Amino acid sequence: MLLAIDVGTTNMKAGIMNEQGDCLAAASRPNRQFHHPDGYMYFDPAVLWKTVAELIREVVEQAGRPPVPAVGITSMAESGLVIGRKSGEPQTMILPWFERCALEQAGKLEQSVDVLQQFVRTGLRPSYKYGLAKLLWLQKYDPASLQNGVWVSVSAYIAHCLTGNIGEEYTLAARTYAFRIDSRAWDTELLEHLDLPTELFPPVLEAGTASGTVVPSLAEELGLQTDTLVCVSGHDHVCASLAVGAIAAGDVYNSMGTAETMVGVLPERPLDRNDYSSGLSFGLHPRKGHLFWMGGHSASGGSVEWLRQLFGVEAPLSYEQVLEELTRADRKPSGIIFLPHLIGSGAPEPNPYAKGAFIGLSSKHGRGDLIKAVLEGNAYQMEAIRRSGEDANRSPIERLLVVGGGTRNRHWLQIKADVSGLELQLPAMMEATLVGAALTAGVAAGIYPDFPGAAAAVRNRDTGIIRPSPETHVQYKRFFEQGYWPLRQPLLAYDEWLHNERMLNAYLR
């Protein structure tokens, strides 16, 4: 049996898995967000750890207190905090990936480094999401919090609570903008340039390596053993991609939720200008000799929720009403372009100042047309990421393995298939992220020989398949290439100009 923990943005989950990836016991709690008087959002590390401990006890009891050789922990990738280097006590709150407090620092970072050189080293562009920008923000507004401290991911923090040891895993270290994936080491040159001590970052562990064992004082309390290994399993989306078997270059994992992400695999090689131009981010894949590429869209399901709120009167439009509207809509493209950048744009052209837009509205359009246009706009955005992924792979993408809450909307899935022209495979796996965390722990414990072996051990599951309509795909392909994409680029440029104009006016005043 393997224990897996997933600390997500909305919920925290724990599960007991067998070696075939079957979930034998599971529990979930909301991950409570707090609003600081200074205006930023955070998670409280003490509350988070207490909740994780409760989840561990609950699932271990559900499963009958079986021997647990290893624990795997995954989490919302860029979120982190500073803990004491010696004490291990939190010195800051947990700053989440979505918190934009470090937007100014990310902009200054972009101006102070050679962004292409740093991309080749780190696989990333400067962003407020990454740990380094958050540290620069703390350096300015709370410098005392960095004294004798170490920046760790949420996974590494939970691992420290369990073991007393501090260590970070490759796929999470690679989301800080301070870790060189080309040399597998912290970027001392960059840190010196920014007047940050290298000691602010912990030792780095290869994926599938244990941080330590559960401390004796906790083992009995949590229902674990003193020889239970604890493994920082890494980036939540990368973990989930392992669980569904997306470990070959032609496979892409696609998670559809409030935000949407694509993760692909490619043989390890030096990154170059073309990779930078793709707008994707890159990191070391758990599978030896490979990298992962990743493209995210922050307002995918979020834009659907936004429209439900707008169309509701006393309450948001129900999902049943949404599906009824879509059922009545025409199968062919709506003819409306929706730019889904309600909270900025990700790959292939990252722009935190991008805005959303509807283009092509007329008096004949109704509520169902707008709902369909939102689904189409999200599908176009993910198609742009998919095409960038093909360029990074330097080979065609053969299949999309799609999971997440968005898969419950078959109209959306059909639009996605028609836009991409690919079959969508829907693994019948409710908790892919938990399973992936368990697989990583199993590699650490020697239960699986390596990550391909771990992925192959997961029990075969029936999958649903959504096939594209060839005729509708031709229509969507033409609309994407001649409508959506040509309009998107000048509008993003306008958003950037508008932001700079506002900054200029504010300065002049």
C-alpha positions as CSV (number, residue, x, y, z in Angstrom):
1,M,0.0,0.0,0.0
2,L,1.1,3.5,-0.8
3,L,-0.1,6.8,0.8
4,A,-0.5,9.8,-1.5
5,I,-1.1,13.5,-0.5
6,D,-2.2,16.2,-3.0
7,V,-2.3,19.8,-1.7
8,G,-4.3,21.6,-4.4
9,T,-5.4,25.2,-4.7
10,T,-9.0,24.4,-3.8
11,N,-8.9,21.1,-2.0
12,M,-6.4,18.9,-0.1
13,K,-6.7,15.1,-0.6
14,A,-5.1,12.0,0.7
15,G,-5.5,8.4,-0.5
16,I,-4.3,4.9,0.1
17,M,-3.4,3.2,-3.2
18,N,-2.4,-0.4,-4.1
19,E,0.4,-1.1,-6.5
20,Q,-1.9,-1.1,-9.5
21,G,-3.1,2.4,-8.8
22,D,-6.5,1.5,-7.3
23,C,-7.7,3.9,-4.7
24,L,-8.7,1.9,-1.6
25,A,-9.4,4.9,0.7
26,A,-9.6,8.6,0.1
27,A,-10.5,11.8,2.0
28,S,-10.7,15.5,1.1
29,R,-10.8,18.8,2.8
30,P,-11.1,22.4,1.5
31,N,-7.8,24.3,1.3
32,R,-8.8,27.5,3.1
33,Q,-7.5,30.7,1.7
34,F,-6.9,33.8,3.8
35,H,-6.8,37.5,2.9
36,H,-4.0,39.5,4.5
37,P,-4.8,43.1,5.6
38,D,-2.0,44.2,3.3
39,G,-4.1,42.9,0.3
40,Y,-2.6,39.6,-0.7
41,M,-4.0,36.1,-0.5
42,Y,-2.2,33.3,1.4
43,F,-2.5,29.9,3.0
44,D,-1.7,29.4,6.6
45,P,1.1,26.7,7.0
46,A,-0.1,25.7,10.4
47,V,-3.7,25.2,9.3
48,L,-2.5,23.4,6.2
49,W,-0.3,20.9,8.1
50,K,-3.0,20.3,10.7
51,T,-5.4,19.4,7.9
52,V,-2.9,17.1,6.1
53,A,-2.3,15.3,9.4
54,E,-6.1,14.8,9.8
55,L,-6.4,13.4,6.2
56,I,-3.5,11.0,6.8
57,R,-5.1,9.6,10.0
58,E,-8.5,9.3,8.2
59,V,-7.4,7.4,5.2
60,V,-5.1,5.1,7.2
61,E,-8.0,4.2,9.5
62,Q,-10.4,3.7,6.5
63,A,-7.9,1.3,5.0
64,G,-7.5,-0.7,8.2
65,R,-4.1,0.7,9.2
66,P,-2.1,-1.3,6.7
67,P,1.7,-1.2,6.5
68,V,2.6,1.9,4.4
69,P,6.2,1.6,3.0
70,A,6.1,5.1,1.4
71,V,4.3,8.4,1.2
72,G,4.2,10.6,-1.9
73,I,3.4,14.3,-1.7
74,T,2.4,16.5,-4.6
75,S,1.2,20.1,-4.6
76,M,0.3,23.3,-6.5
77,A,3.6,23.8,-8.1
78,E,4.8,27.4,-7.7
79,S,3.3,28.0,-4.2
80,G,5.8,28.1,-1.4
81,L,7.0,29.7,1.8
82,V,10.1,30.4,3.8
83,I,10.9,28.2,6.8
84,G,13.8,28.4,9.2
85,R,16.9,26.7,8.0
86,K,17.6,25.2,11.4
87,S,14.2,25.4,13.2
88,G,12.1,24.4,10.3
89,E,9.4,26.7,11.6
90,P,7.4,28.9,9.0
91,Q,8.8,32.4,8.7
92,T,6.2,33.5,6.1
93,M,2.7,32.5,5.1
94,I,2.3,30.2,2.0
95,L,2.2,32.5,-1.0
96,P,0.1,30.8,-3.7
97,W,1.0,30.6,-7.4
98,F,-2.0,32.8,-8.4
99,E,-1.1,35.7,-6.0
100,R,0.0,38.7,-8.2
101,C,1.8,40.6,-5.4
102,A,5.1,40.1,-7.1
103,L,4.0,41.4,-10.5
104,E,6.3,44.4,-10.1
105,Q,9.3,42.3,-9.1
106,A,8.7,40.0,-12.1
107,G,8.8,43.0,-14.4
108,K,12.0,44.3,-12.9
109,L,13.5,40.8,-13.1
110,E,12.7,40.7,-16.8
111,Q,14.5,44.0,-17.3
112,S,17.6,43.0,-15.3
113,V,18.5,39.6,-16.9
114,D,19.0,38.2,-20.3
115,V,15.7,36.5,-20.6
116,L,16.7,34.1,-23.4
117,Q,19.9,33.0,-21.5
118,Q,17.8,32.5,-18.3
119,F,15.2,30.5,-20.3
120,V,17.9,28.2,-21.7
121,R,19.1,27.6,-18.1
122,T,15.7,27.4,-16.3
123,G,13.1,26.6,-18.9
124,L,11.1,29.6,-17.7
125,R,10.3,33.2,-18.5
126,P,10.1,35.7,-15.6
127,S,6.6,35.6,-13.9
128,Y,5.0,36.7,-10.7
129,K,4.0,33.0,-10.2
130,Y,7.5,31.8,-9.5
131,G,9.3,31.6,-6.2
132,L,12.1,33.9,-7.1
133,A,9.7,36.8,-7.8
134,K,7.9,36.2,-4.5
135,L,11.3,36.2,-2.7
136,L,12.2,39.5,-4.2
137,W,8.8,40.8,-3.0
138,L,9.6,39.6,0.5
139,Q,13.1,41.1,0.2
140,K,11.5,44.5,-0.3
141,Y,8.5,44.3,2.1
142,D,9.6,41.8,4.8
143,P,13.4,41.3,4.6
144,A,13.5,39.9,8.2
145,S,11.5,36.9,7.0
146,L,14.4,35.8,4.8
147,Q,17.0,35.7,7.6
148,N,18.3,32.2,8.1
149,G,15.4,31.0,6.0
150,V,14.9,28.5,3.1
151,W,12.3,28.8,0.4
152,V,10.4,25.5,0.0
153,S,7.4,24.2,-2.0
154,V,4.3,23.1,-0.2
155,S,5.2,19.5,-0.8
156,A,8.7,20.0,0.7
157,Y,7.1,21.7,3.7
158,I,4.8,18.8,4.4
159,A,7.7,16.4,3.9
160,H,9.7,18.4,6.4
161,C,6.8,18.2,8.9
162,L,6.8,14.4,8.5
163,T,10.6,13.8,8.5
164,G,12.4,16.9,10.0
165,N,14.5,17.0,6.8
166,I,14.5,19.8,4.2
167,G,14.8,19.0,0.5
168,E,13.2,19.9,-2.8
169,E,12.4,17.8,-5.8
170,Y,13.5,18.6,-9.4
171,T,10.1,19.4,-10.9
172,L,9.3,21.8,-8.1
173,A,12.7,23.4,-7.9
174,A,12.3,24.1,-11.6
175,R,9.2,26.3,-10.9
176,T,11.2,28.9,-8.9
177,Y,13.2,30.6,-11.8
178,A,16.3,30.0,-9.6
179,F,17.0,26.4,-10.6
180,R,19.1,25.5,-13.6
181,I,17.7,22.5,-15.4
182,D,20.8,22.4,-17.6
183,S,23.1,21.7,-14.7
184,R,20.6,20.5,-12.1
185,A,21.7,23.1,-9.6
186,W,20.6,26.4,-8.1
187,D,21.6,29.4,-10.2
188,T,24.3,31.0,-8.0
189,E,25.2,33.6,-10.6
190,L,21.7,34.9,-10.8
191,L,21.2,34.8,-7.0
192,E,24.4,36.8,-6.5
193,H,23.2,39.3,-9.1
194,L,19.9,39.7,-7.1
195,D,21.7,39.9,-3.7
196,L,20.0,36.7,-2.5
197,P,22.0,34.1,-0.6
198,T,22.3,30.6,-2.2
199,E,21.4,29.2,1.2
200,L,17.9,30.5,0.7
201,F,17.3,27.3,-1.4
202,P,17.4,23.7,-0.1
203,P,19.2,20.6,-1.3
204,V,17.6,19.2,-4.5
205,L,16.5,15.6,-4.8
206,E,16.0,13.6,-8.0
207,A,12.5,12.5,-8.7
208,G,11.7,9.2,-7.0
209,T,14.1,9.9,-4.1
210,A,13.0,9.8,-0.5
211,S,13.5,12.9,1.8
212,G,13.7,10.7,4.8
213,T,11.5,8.6,7.1
214,V,8.6,9.6,9.4
215,V,9.8,10.8,12.7
216,P,8.9,8.4,15.6
217,S,6.8,10.9,17.5
218,L,4.5,11.2,14.5
219,A,4.4,7.6,13.2
220,E,2.1,6.2,15.9
221,E,-0.1,9.3,15.9
222,L,-0.7,9.2,12.1
223,G,-0.9,5.4,11.8
224,L,2.4,5.1,9.9
225,Q,5.6,3.3,10.6
226,T,9.0,4.8,11.6
227,D,10.5,3.3,8.5
228,T,7.9,4.7,6.2
229,L,9.7,6.6,3.4
230,V,8.5,10.2,2.6
231,C,8.9,11.4,-1.0
232,V,8.4,14.8,-2.5
233,S,6.5,13.6,-5.6
234,G,6.7,16.9,-7.4
235,H,4.6,19.0,-9.7
236,D,0.9,18.1,-9.5
237,H,0.3,18.1,-13.3
238,V,3.5,16.1,-14.0
239,C,2.3,13.5,-11.3
240,A,-1.1,13.2,-13.0
241,S,0.5,12.7,-16.4
242,L,2.4,9.8,-15.1
243,A,-0.7,8.2,-13.7
244,V,-2.6,8.3,-17.1
245,G,0.4,7.0,-18.9
246,A,1.5,10.1,-20.8
247,I,5.2,9.4,-20.8
248,A,6.0,9.1,-24.5
249,A,6.8,12.0,-26.8
250,G,3.6,11.6,-28.8
251,D,1.3,11.7,-25.7
252,V,-0.1,14.8,-24.0
253,Y,-1.8,15.1,-20.7
254,N,-4.6,17.7,-20.7
255,S,-6.2,18.7,-17.4
256,M,-9.5,20.6,-17.7
257,G,-10.5,22.5,-14.5
258,T,-10.8,26.1,-13.4
259,A,-7.4,26.4,-15.1
260,E,-6.4,24.2,-18.0
261,T,-2.9,22.7,-18.6
262,M,-1.2,20.6,-21.2
263,V,1.9,18.5,-20.3
264,G,4.1,16.7,-22.8
265,V,7.3,14.8,-22.8
266,L,10.4,15.1,-25.0
267,P,13.9,13.7,-25.0
268,E,16.3,15.8,-22.9
269,R,18.2,18.3,-25.0
270,P,19.5,21.9,-24.7
271,L,16.8,24.5,-25.0
272,D,17.1,27.1,-27.7
273,R,15.5,30.3,-29.1
274,N,12.7,28.3,-30.8
275,D,11.7,26.8,-27.5
276,Y,11.7,30.3,-26.0
277,S,9.4,31.5,-28.8
278,S,7.0,28.7,-28.1
279,G,5.8,30.4,-24.9
280,L,5.9,27.0,-23.2
281,S,7.7,26.3,-19.9
282,F,10.1,23.3,-19.5
283,G,11.5,21.2,-16.7
284,L,13.2,18.0,-15.9
285,H,10.8,15.1,-16.3
286,P,10.8,12.3,-13.7
287,R,11.6,9.8,-16.5
288,K,15.4,9.8,-16.9
289,G,16.7,11.5,-20.0
290,H,13.6,13.5,-20.6
291,L,12.1,16.9,-20.2
292,F,8.5,18.0,-19.8
293,W,6.9,20.9,-21.6
294,M,3.9,22.7,-20.2
295,G,1.4,25.2,-21.3
296,G,-1.3,26.7,-19.1
297,H,-4.5,28.6,-19.6
298,S,-5.5,30.2,-16.3
299,A,-9.2,31.0,-17.0
300,S,-10.5,28.0,-18.8
301,G,-13.3,26.6,-16.6
302,G,-13.1,29.9,-14.8
303,S,-14.4,31.7,-17.9
304,V,-17.4,29.3,-17.9
305,E,-18.1,30.1,-14.3
306,W,-17.8,33.8,-15.0
307,L,-20.5,33.5,-17.7
308,R,-22.7,31.4,-15.5
309,Q,-22.6,34.2,-12.9
310,L,-23.4,36.8,-15.5
311,F,-26.4,34.9,-17.0
312,G,-27.8,34.0,-13.6
313,V,-30.4,36.3,-12.0
314,E,-30.7,35.3,-8.3
315,A,-28.2,32.4,-8.7
316,P,-25.7,31.4,-11.3
317,L,-27.0,29.6,-14.4
318,S,-27.2,25.9,-13.5
319,Y,-25.1,23.3,-15.3
320,E,-28.3,21.7,-16.6
321,Q,-29.3,25.1,-18.2
322,V,-25.9,25.4,-19.7
323,L,-26.1,22.0,-21.3
324,E,-29.7,22.7,-22.5
325,E,-28.4,25.8,-24.3
326,L,-25.5,23.9,-25.8
327,T,-27.8,21.1,-27.0
328,R,-29.9,23.6,-28.9
329,A,-26.8,25.3,-30.5
330,D,-25.7,24.5,-34.1
331,R,-22.9,21.9,-34.5
332,K,-20.9,24.2,-36.7
333,P,-18.7,27.0,-35.4
334,S,-20.6,29.9,-33.7
335,G,-18.8,32.5,-35.8
336,I,-18.0,34.4,-32.6
337,I,-14.4,34.9,-31.4
338,F,-13.9,34.8,-27.6
339,L,-10.5,35.7,-26.3
340,P,-10.5,33.9,-22.9
341,H,-7.8,36.0,-21.2
342,L,-9.8,37.1,-18.1
343,I,-6.7,36.9,-15.9
344,G,-3.9,37.3,-18.4
345,S,-2.6,35.1,-21.2
346,G,-0.4,32.0,-20.9
347,A,1.4,30.1,-23.7
348,P,2.1,30.5,-26.5
349,E,2.4,34.3,-25.9
350,P,2.5,34.9,-22.1
351,N,1.1,38.3,-21.2
352,P,-0.1,39.0,-17.6
353,Y,-1.9,42.2,-18.8
354,A,-4.0,40.5,-21.6
355,K,-7.7,41.0,-21.5
356,G,-10.7,39.0,-22.7
357,A,-13.0,40.0,-25.6
358,F,-16.0,38.9,-27.7
359,I,-15.7,39.7,-31.4
360,G,-18.3,39.2,-34.1
361,L,-21.5,39.6,-32.1
362,S,-24.8,40.5,-33.8
363,S,-28.4,40.9,-32.7
364,K,-29.1,37.3,-33.9
365,H,-26.8,35.8,-31.2
366,G,-28.4,34.6,-28.0
367,R,-27.3,33.1,-24.7
368,G,-26.5,29.7,-26.1
369,D,-24.2,31.2,-28.8
370,L,-22.2,33.1,-26.2
371,I,-21.8,29.9,-24.0
372,K,-20.6,28.0,-27.1
373,A,-18.3,30.8,-28.0
374,V,-16.7,30.7,-24.6
375,L,-16.1,26.9,-25.0
376,E,-14.7,27.5,-28.5
377,G,-12.4,30.3,-27.3
378,N,-10.9,28.0,-24.6
379,A,-10.5,25.2,-27.2
380,Y,-8.7,27.6,-29.6
381,Q,-6.4,28.7,-26.8
382,M,-5.5,25.1,-26.0
383,E,-5.1,24.3,-29.7
384,A,-2.5,27.1,-29.8
385,I,-0.6,25.5,-26.9
386,R,-0.9,22.1,-28.6
387,R,0.7,23.4,-31.8
388,S,3.5,24.9,-29.7
389,G,3.9,21.5,-28.1
390,E,4.3,19.9,-31.5
391,D,7.0,22.3,-32.3
392,A,8.8,21.5,-29.1
393,N,8.4,17.8,-29.6
394,R,9.6,18.2,-33.2
395,S,7.1,15.5,-34.0
396,P,3.3,15.2,-34.2
397,I,1.2,14.9,-31.1
398,E,-0.7,11.6,-31.4
399,R,-3.2,11.7,-28.6
400,L,-4.7,13.8,-25.9
401,L,-5.3,12.1,-22.5
402,V,-8.0,14.4,-21.0
403,V,-9.0,14.4,-17.3
404,G,-10.6,16.9,-14.9
405,G,-14.0,18.4,-14.1
406,G,-14.4,19.8,-17.6
407,T,-14.7,16.3,-19.1
408,R,-18.2,16.2,-17.7
409,N,-19.3,18.6,-20.4
410,R,-19.4,16.4,-23.6
411,H,-20.3,19.4,-25.7
412,W,-17.0,21.0,-24.7
413,L,-15.1,17.8,-25.4
414,Q,-16.6,17.6,-28.8
415,I,-15.6,21.2,-29.6
416,K,-12.1,20.4,-28.4
417,A,-11.9,17.3,-30.6
418,D,-13.3,19.2,-33.6
419,V,-10.9,22.1,-33.2
420,S,-7.7,19.9,-32.8
421,G,-8.7,17.1,-35.1
422,L,-7.5,14.6,-32.6
423,E,-9.3,11.8,-30.7
424,L,-9.6,12.6,-27.0
425,Q,-9.0,9.7,-24.7
426,L,-10.7,10.0,-21.3
427,P,-9.0,7.8,-18.7
428,A,-11.5,6.5,-16.1
429,M,-9.4,7.7,-13.2
430,M,-10.9,10.0,-10.7
431,E,-7.7,10.9,-8.8
432,A,-4.9,10.9,-11.3
433,T,-2.8,13.4,-9.3
434,L,-3.0,11.2,-6.2
435,V,-2.1,8.1,-8.2
436,G,0.9,9.8,-9.7
437,A,2.1,10.9,-6.3
438,A,1.8,7.3,-5.1
439,L,3.7,6.0,-8.1
440,T,6.6,8.4,-7.4
441,A,6.7,7.1,-3.8
442,G,6.6,3.6,-5.1
443,V,9.7,4.3,-7.2
444,A,11.5,5.7,-4.1
445,A,10.6,2.5,-2.2
446,G,11.8,0.2,-5.0
447,I,8.3,-1.2,-5.6
448,Y,8.7,-0.1,-9.3
449,P,12.0,-0.2,-11.2
450,D,11.5,3.2,-12.8
451,F,8.9,5.6,-13.9
452,P,7.9,3.8,-17.1
453,G,7.6,0.7,-15.0
454,A,5.4,2.5,-12.5
455,A,3.1,3.8,-15.3
456,A,2.9,0.4,-16.8
457,A,1.9,-1.1,-13.5
458,V,-1.3,1.0,-13.2
459,R,-4.3,-1.3,-13.8
460,N,-5.7,-1.1,-17.4
461,R,-8.9,1.0,-17.3
462,D,-11.7,1.5,-19.8
463,T,-11.5,4.9,-21.5
464,G,-14.1,7.0,-23.2
465,I,-13.1,8.4,-26.6
466,I,-14.4,11.6,-28.3
467,R,-13.8,11.5,-32.0
468,P,-13.7,14.7,-34.2
469,S,-16.1,15.3,-37.1
470,P,-13.9,15.7,-40.2
471,E,-16.2,18.2,-41.7
472,T,-16.5,20.3,-38.6
473,H,-12.8,20.1,-38.0
474,V,-12.2,21.7,-41.4
475,Q,-14.5,24.6,-40.5
476,Y,-12.8,25.1,-37.1
477,K,-9.3,24.8,-38.5
478,R,-10.1,27.6,-41.0
479,F,-11.7,29.7,-38.3
480,F,-8.8,29.3,-36.0
481,E,-6.1,30.0,-38.6
482,Q,-7.9,32.9,-40.4
483,G,-9.9,34.4,-37.6
484,Y,-8.9,33.7,-34.0
485,W,-5.1,33.7,-34.4
486,P,-4.7,36.8,-36.6
487,L,-7.0,38.8,-34.3
488,R,-5.5,37.5,-31.0
489,Q,-2.0,38.9,-31.7
490,P,-2.8,42.6,-32.3
491,L,-5.2,42.6,-29.4
492,L,-2.5,41.3,-27.1
493,A,-0.2,44.0,-28.3
494,Y,-3.0,46.5,-27.6
495,D,-3.3,45.2,-24.0
496,E,0.4,45.6,-23.5
497,W,0.3,49.2,-24.9
498,L,-2.7,50.0,-22.7
499,H,-0.8,48.8,-19.6
500,N,2.2,50.9,-20.5
501,E,0.0,53.9,-21.3
502,R,-1.6,53.7,-17.8
503,M,1.8,53.4,-16.2
504,L,3.0,56.4,-18.1
505,N,0.0,58.5,-17.2
506,A,0.3,57.5,-13.5
507,Y,4.0,58.5,-13.6
508,L,3.2,61.9,-15.2
509,R,0.5,62.6,-12.6
